[in-house]
Amino acid sequence: MTSTDYDTNGSLLIMTAGANGAIGSTMAVASLALGHRQHAETVSAGLTTWGKFPRVADPAQTTIAGWDTNSGTIVDAIRGHGVLSDTQWRPHENGLSHIEIRTAPMESAPLAEQVDVIQADIAHFKARHPHARPVMINLLPAARETGRTHGMASLEALLATPHIELPDLAYVLAALLSDVPVVNFSPNVIELPIICDEAARRGLPLAGRDGKTGQTYFKVVLASAFKARSLNVDGWYSLNILGNADGKNLMDPERARGKLQNKTNLLDDILEYPVGRRYGESSHKVHIDYYPPRGDAKEAWDVIDFTGIFGLPMSMRLNLQGRDSILAAPMAIDLACWTAALHHAGIGGPIADLGFYFKKPVGERAPITFQAQLAALDRLAQRIQAHPPL
C-alpha cells in the first residue's frame, strides 16, 4: 500500500517495540479510553494533536499491536508497572485482551533473521487492519552504544551484519522495508545515514530521538526564556530520581551515556555558549538515580545559577514531581498522528520540525529554542493541511 491507499476515516495502527513496557502499556489504555465517549476526555485533554488531522490521523480510532521480550499479557504488564489504578484500566480490560503482542525476536539472532520475523509480523498486523495507517514506535530501553554500524554503505551491508547489539535497528529496518513510518522515542541512535537516506527515498517520515517528556521539556522552556532575556546561565544542576525499569536500566553507565549526553548538550545548543565557560569546564551537571520507592513517579530537581548586569548572581530552584509514563504516553500517540499525517502528505525522511517532542531531534537544522520549535510545528501543520485528504 502507498500512503494514499488508506481510508480517510483517520484510523491508526500503532505497532510498538517494547509494547509491554510502562509507556507502551499506558499508551494502550489511553488509546482505548480515547475510543470511549465516557472516558475520552480524560486523555484527549492531554494530546496536542486532538482534532488536528481528523480525516487522516484520528487518535480516537487507534489500534495497538507490537512486540516485547516479556511473554506476559499486556494486562499483566499494566498490573506490574502500577502506573494506573484498577479504576483507570479495568473499564478497558476487554479491549486490552484483544491487543496482539508478539514475542520479540531473539537479540542473539542475525540481524537479517530478526528483520524477517518482524516484517512477517508487520504484514500480519497490516492484514488484520488493512485500512488503518500504520506507524512504528520504538519504546525500547537505552542500550549500550557500539557505533559498529555507523559506516555501513548500504542496507544490504547492514542486513549482512552477523550480530547487532542494538535491537532497535531490526524494528526500524523492518518498518522501512514494509513502508511504515518510524518514531524513535528511545535514546538509542538509529538514524544512521543509510537509514535516513532510505526513509527519504521511500517517502517515509522518520521522527526522533529520545522523547522530551518532563525535566528536559521544562529545561528547554526556561533556557529559551533566559536566552530571550539576555540572562547569563552560569550553572545548572539537574537530578532525576525514579524507580521504574527505565531508572534501573540507566544505572548502567554504558546505557545512560547517550541519554545524559542528550540532556546535557541541549542546554549549550539553546544558549549558544558553553555553560561554565568562565570556569574552564562545564558547570551543567545531570544525574539520574534509581530510587525504587518512586516507581514511575519520577522526581526532578533543578538548581539554576544565572547573572544579570554587573555580573550579580541570582538563582532559581525547580522541583518537578511528575509521572514518567503519564507524560510520555500521550506524546507517543501525538507522534503517531503526526507521522501518519506526514506520510499521507508525502513528506518523508528525517523530520527535524518535530524537534518539540525530542531531546535530540533528527534531521538538518532542527529548531532549538522553545519558540522556534513551536513555530516549526505550525509550519509543519500548514504543509500537511495544504495536502487535501482523498
C-alpha positions in Angstrom: 0.0 0.0 0.0 1.1 3.6 -0.7 0.3 6.5 1.6 -2.8 7.3 -0.5 -4.3 3.8 -0.3 -5.7 4.0 3.2 -9.2 5.1 4.1 -9.7 8.7 5.2 -11.6 7.8 8.4 -8.4 8.6 10.3 -7.8 5.1 11.8 -4.3 4.3 13.0 -2.3 1.2 13.6 0.4 1.8 16.2 3.0 -1.0 16.2 5.2 -0.7 19.3 8.6 -2.1 20.0 8.5 -2.6 23.8 4.7 -2.8 24.0 4.6 -4.3 27.5 6.8 -1.6 29.0 5.4 1.1 31.3 5.0 3.6 28.4 3.7 1.1 25.9 1.1 -0.4 28.2 -0.1 3.1 29.4 -0.4 4.2 25.8 -2.6 1.1 25.1 -5.0 2.0 27.9 -5.0 5.7 26.7 -5.8 4.7 23.1 -8.8 2.6 24.3 -10.0 5.4 26.6 -10.0 7.7 23.6 -12.4 5.4 21.8 -15.0 5.6 24.5 -17.1 8.7 24.9 -17.3 8.3 28.7 -13.5 8.2 29.1 -12.2 10.1 26.1 -11.8 13.5 27.8 -9.5 12.1 30.5 -6.9 11.5 27.7 -7.8 13.8 24.9 -7.2 16.9 27.0 -3.5 15.9 27.2 -3.0 15.5 23.4 -1.5 18.2 21.2 -3.0 16.5 18.1 -6.6 16.1 19.3 -8.8 17.3 16.4 -5.8 18.4 14.3 -5.8 15.7 11.5 -9.3 14.1 11.9 -9.6 12.5 8.4 -6.0 11.3 8.3 -4.9 10.5 11.8 -7.6 10.4 14.5 -6.3 9.2 17.9 -9.8 8.1 18.9 -9.5 5.4 16.2 -6.3 3.7 17.2 -5.4 0.0 17.2 -2.3 -1.1 19.2 -0.1 -4.1 18.4 3.5 -4.8 18.9 6.4 -6.8 20.4 8.0 -7.4 23.8 10.6 -9.8 25.3 8.2 -10.2 28.2 5.9 -13.1 27.3 3.1 -12.0 29.8 -0.1 -10.3 28.7 -0.4 -6.5 28.5 -2.8 -6.7 31.4 -0.1 -8.4 33.4 2.3 -5.6 32.4 -0.2 -2.9 33.5 -0.6 -4.5 36.9 3.1 -4.9 37.3 4.1 -1.4 36.4 1.5 0.2 38.7 1.2 3.3 36.6 -2.6 3.2 36.5 -5.1 2.3 39.2 -7.6 -0.5 38.7 -10.4 2.0 38.2 -8.4 3.6 35.4 -7.6 0.5 33.3 -10.3 -2.1 34.2 -13.0 -0.4 32.1 -10.9 -1.3 29.1 -9.9 -4.8 30.1 -11.8 -6.4 27.3 -10.2 -4.2 24.7 -6.8 -4.9 26.3 -7.3 -8.6 26.0 -7.6 -8.3 22.2 -4.3 -6.4 21.8 -1.9 -8.7 20.0 1.6 -8.6 21.5 4.1 -10.9 19.8 7.3 -12.2 21.2 10.3 -10.1 20.2 12.9 -12.0 18.0 16.0 -13.2 19.8 18.6 -10.5 20.0 21.3 -13.1 19.5 19.9 -14.0 16.1 21.5 -12.5 13.0 20.0 -9.1 12.1 18.5 -10.3 8.8 16.6 -13.0 10.7 15.3 -10.6 13.2 14.1 -8.3 10.4 12.4 -11.2 8.6 10.5 -12.1 11.7 9.4 -8.5 12.4 8.5 -7.9 8.8 6.2 -11.0 8.8 4.6 -9.7 12.0 4.1 -6.3 10.4 2.5 -7.9 7.4 0.2 -9.8 9.7 -0.8 -6.7 11.7 -1.5 -4.7 8.5 -3.6 -7.6 7.0 -5.8 -7.6 10.1 -6.2 -3.8 9.9 -5.9 -3.1 6.1 -7.3 0.4 6.1 -5.5 1.8 9.2 -2.4 3.9 8.7 0.5 2.1 10.2 3.2 3.7 12.4 6.1 2.0 14.2 7.0 3.5 17.6 10.3 2.4 19.2 10.0 2.4 23.0 12.9 0.1 23.7 15.2 1.0 26.7 18.5 2.7 26.4 21.2 0.3 25.1 25.0 0.3 25.2 26.4 2.2 22.2 28.9 0.4 20.0 29.0 2.6 16.8 29.8 -0.5 14.7 27.1 0.1 12.2 27.6 3.8 11.5 29.8 3.4 8.5 27.5 0.9 6.6 27.3 1.9 2.9 24.0 0.1 2.1 21.0 -1.7 3.6 22.3 -4.9 2.2 25.6 -4.4 4.1 23.8 -3.6 7.3 21.5 -6.6 7.0 24.5 -8.8 6.4 26.0 -7.8 9.8 26.0 -11.1 11.8 25.3 -9.6 15.2 24.0 -6.2 16.2 23.9 -5.2 19.9 21.2 -2.6 19.2 17.8 -4.4 18.8 16.1 -1.2 17.7 17.7 -1.5 14.3 15.8 -4.7 13.5 12.5 -2.9 14.1 13.5 0.2 12.2 14.7 -1.8 9.2 11.6 -4.0 9.1 9.4 -0.9 9.3 11.2 0.8 6.4 11.2 -2.3 4.3 7.4 -2.6 5.0 6.8 1.1 4.1 5.9 2.1 7.6 6.9 5.4 9.2 9.1 5.3 12.3 9.1 7.2 15.6 12.2 6.7 17.7 11.2 7.6 21.2 14.2 5.8 22.6 17.6 7.5 23.3 19.3 4.9 21.0 20.9 6.1 17.8 19.0 4.6 14.9 19.3 7.5 12.4 22.3 6.0 10.5 22.9 7.8 7.2 21.8 4.8 5.2 18.5 4.6 7.2 17.9 8.3 6.8 18.5 8.0 3.1 16.2 5.0 2.7 13.4 6.8 4.7 13.7 9.8 2.4 13.8 7.6 -0.8 10.7 5.8 0.3 8.9 8.9 1.4 8.6 7.6 5.0 8.7 10.0 7.9 11.5 9.3 10.5 10.9 11.1 13.8 13.2 11.1 16.9 15.4 10.8 19.0 14.7 10.5 22.8 11.3 11.7 23.8 11.4 15.0 25.8 8.9 14.3 28.5 9.5 16.1 31.8 12.5 17.8 33.2 14.2 18.3 29.8 11.0 19.9 28.4 10.9 22.5 31.1 14.7 23.0 30.7 14.1 24.0 27.1 11.4 26.4 28.1 13.5 28.0 30.8 16.7 28.1 28.9 14.9 29.7 26.0 13.5 32.3 28.4 16.9 33.1 29.9 18.3 33.5 26.4 15.5 35.8 25.3 16.1 38.0 28.4 19.9 38.0 27.9 20.5 36.5 31.3 23.7 34.5 31.5 23.3 31.0 32.8 26.4 30.3 35.0 25.5 26.8 36.1 22.7 24.3 36.1 22.5 21.2 38.3 19.8 18.6 37.4 18.9 15.5 39.4 16.4 12.8 38.4 15.2 10.1 40.7 12.9 7.3 39.5 12.2 3.8 40.5 10.8 2.2 37.3 12.5 -0.2 34.9 13.9 2.7 32.9 15.6 4.1 36.1 17.1 0.7 36.9 18.4 0.3 33.3 20.0 3.7 33.4 22.1 2.7 36.4 24.4 1.1 33.9 26.8 3.9 32.8 27.1 2.5 29.3 23.4 2.6 28.8 22.9 6.0 30.4 25.7 7.7 28.4 23.5 8.6 25.4 20.6 9.9 27.4 22.9 12.0 29.6 24.6 13.5 26.6 21.2 14.3 25.0 20.1 16.1 28.2 23.5 17.9 28.6 24.2 19.1 25.1 20.8 20.5 24.6 21.4 23.4 27.0 24.6 24.7 25.3 22.8 24.4 22.0 19.9 26.6 23.1 22.1 29.2 24.9 24.8 29.2 22.1 27.6 29.2 24.7 29.0 26.5 27.0 27.6 26.7 30.5 30.5 27.1 32.9 32.8 28.7 30.3 34.3 31.1 32.9 35.4 28.1 35.0 37.1 26.4 32.1 34.9 23.3 32.5 31.2 22.5 32.2 29.0 23.6 35.2 26.0 21.8 33.7 25.6 18.7 35.7 22.9 16.0 35.0 22.4 12.9 37.3 19.9 10.1 37.1 19.5 7.9 40.2 17.4 4.7 40.6 15.3 5.1 43.7 12.7 2.2 44.0 10.2 4.0 46.3 9.4 6.5 43.5 8.3 3.8 41.0 7.0 5.5 37.8 6.5 8.8 39.7 9.7 10.5 38.7 11.0 13.5 40.6 13.4 16.0 39.2 15.3 18.8 41.0 17.0 21.7 39.2 19.3 24.4 40.7 19.9 27.2 38.2 22.6 29.9 38.8 22.5 32.9 36.5 23.7 36.5 36.4 22.3 39.9 35.4 24.0 43.2 34.7 27.2 43.9 36.7 27.6 40.1 36.9 25.4 40.0 40.0 24.3 36.5 40.8 20.8 35.1 41.1 19.3 31.6 41.3 16.2 29.6 40.7 15.0 26.2 42.2 12.6 23.9 40.4 11.1 20.7 41.7 9.1 18.6 39.3 7.1 15.7 40.7 6.0 14.0 37.5 4.8 10.7 36.3 7.1 9.3 33.6 4.7 7.2 31.6 1.7 9.6 32.0 3.9 12.3 30.4 5.3 10.0 27.7 2.3 8.0 26.5 0.3 11.0 25.1 3.4 12.2 23.3 3.8 8.8 21.6 0.2 9.0 20.4 0.7 12.5 19.2 3.8 11.5 17.3 1.9 8.6 15.7 -0.7 11.1 14.5 2.0 13.5 13.1 3.9 10.8 11.3 0.8 9.3 9.8 -0.4 12.7 8.6 3.1 13.5 7.2 3.1 10.2 5.3 -0.3 11.0 3.8 1.1 14.4 2.7 4.1 12.8 1.0 6.6 14.3 3.5 9.3 11.8 4.3 12.8 11.4 5.6 14.1 12.7 9.0 11.5 15.3 10.3 13.6 18.0 12.0 10.5 20.1 12.6 9.2 17.6 15.2 12.0 18.7 17.5 9.5 20.0 20.0 9.0 16.4 21.1 12.6 15.2 21.3 15.8 15.8 23.2 18.0 15.2 20.1 15.8 15.7 17.0 16.9 14.0 13.8 17.2 15.9 10.5 19.0 19.1 9.4 18.6 22.5 11.0 16.3 21.2 13.8 14.7 24.1 15.8 16.5 24.6 19.1 14.7 27.1 21.3 11.1 26.6 22.6 9.8 29.5 20.4 11.4 28.1 17.3 10.1 24.6 18.0 6.5 25.9 18.3 6.9 27.9 15.1 8.2 24.8 13.3 5.2 22.7 14.4 2.9 25.4 13.0 4.7 25.4 9.6 4.6 21.6 9.5 0.9 21.5 10.2 0.4 24.0 7.4 2.3 21.8 5.0 0.2 18.8 5.9 -3.1 20.7 5.7 -2.1 22.1 2.3 -2.3 18.4 1.0 -6.1 17.7 0.8 -7.3 14.3 2.1 -8.6 12.0 -0.5 
